[in-house]
């Protein structure tokens, strides 16, 4: 038996864009099929890059500095990618006001999650954008 190619399933109906439900599972080893109505996996709709980002973030126990190193990007870019991931999962939080975000950045610097230069860069970006 040839090894099947696995694709990321669509999350919305191609006809009407309504959410799709999972109604079948298949064993590639013995060809068994199971039919029914199954709970939707919120992580299944993520693309490969988003799943990788989530894995690295969790493995780093939420340490943004480690995420920056893995991605090879600056703190503001890593933060933007995390925001995109949260949006894709439907758990994006409302944007923090400037004073709250400043406090969050200072706390992150104090914990060693980011360095002062990255915090300053994000502050500059948030005041200009």
C-alpha positions in Angstrom: 0.0 0.0 0.0 1.4 3.4 -1.0 1.9 6.0 1.7 -0.8 8.6 1.4 0.0 12.3 1.2 -1.5 14.2 4.1 -2.8 17.7 3.6 -4.0 20.3 6.0 -7.8 20.1 6.0 -9.8 23.2 5.1 -11.6 24.8 8.0 -14.4 26.4 6.0 -16.8 25.2 3.3 -15.5 26.1 -0.2 -19.1 26.8 -1.2 -20.5 28.9 1.6 -17.6 29.5 3.9 -19.4 28.0 6.9 -17.2 26.1 9.4 -16.7 22.4 8.4 -17.1 19.6 10.9 -15.0 16.5 11.2 -17.1 13.4 10.3 -14.6 10.7 9.4 -11.3 9.3 10.5 -9.1 6.8 8.6 -6.3 4.4 9.6 -3.5 4.4 7.0 -2.1 1.1 8.4 -5.2 -1.2 8.2 -7.6 1.0 6.2 -10.2 1.1 9.0 -12.6 4.1 8.7 -14.6 5.6 11.6 -17.6 7.9 10.8 -19.4 10.2 13.2 -19.4 13.8 14.4 -16.2 14.8 16.1 -15.1 17.9 17.9 -13.2 20.4 15.8 -9.5 20.7 16.5 -8.7 24.5 16.8 -5.0 23.8 16.1 -5.6 21.8 12.9 -6.4 25.0 10.9 -2.9 26.4 11.7 -0.4 26.3 8.9 3.0 24.5 9.3 4.8 27.8 10.2 2.2 28.7 12.9 2.3 25.2 14.4 6.1 25.4 14.5 5.9 28.8 16.2 3.5 27.5 18.8 5.8 24.4 19.5 8.9 26.6 19.9 7.0 29.1 22.1 5.7 26.3 24.3 9.1 24.5 24.5 10.6 27.8 25.5 8.0 28.1 28.2 6.8 31.5 26.8 10.3 33.0 26.7 10.1 35.5 23.8 13.9 35.8 23.7 14.2 32.1 22.9 11.5 32.5 20.2 13.5 35.4 18.7 16.6 33.2 18.6 14.8 30.4 16.9 13.1 32.6 14.3 16.2 34.8 13.8 14.1 38.0 14.1 13.9 41.0 16.4 11.6 41.2 19.4 8.9 43.3 17.6 8.8 40.8 14.8 8.6 37.8 17.1 5.8 39.7 19.0 4.0 40.4 15.8 4.1 36.7 14.8 2.7 35.7 18.2 -0.1 38.2 17.7 -0.8 36.7 14.3 -0.9 33.2 15.9 -3.3 34.4 18.6 -5.5 35.9 15.9 -5.5 32.6 13.9 -6.6 30.8 17.0 -9.3 33.3 17.7 -7.9 34.3 21.1 -6.4 37.7 20.2 -6.6 40.1 23.0 -7.6 43.7 22.5 -4.6 46.0 21.9 -3.1 47.4 25.1 -3.1 51.1 25.6 0.3 52.7 25.4 0.9 52.9 29.2 -0.1 49.2 29.7 2.2 48.1 26.9 5.1 50.2 28.3 4.6 48.4 31.7 4.5 45.0 29.9 7.8 45.8 28.1 9.5 47.0 31.3 8.4 43.7 33.0 9.7 41.7 30.1 13.1 43.5 30.3 13.2 42.9 34.1 12.5 39.1 33.6 15.2 39.0 30.9 12.7 38.0 28.2 13.9 40.8 26.0 16.7 43.3 26.0 16.5 47.0 26.4 17.2 47.7 22.7 14.3 45.5 21.6 12.0 47.1 24.1 13.0 50.6 22.9 12.5 49.5 19.3 8.9 48.3 20.0 8.1 51.5 21.9 9.3 53.5 19.0 7.3 51.4 16.6 4.2 51.7 18.7 4.4 55.5 18.9 5.1 55.9 15.2 2.5 53.4 14.0 
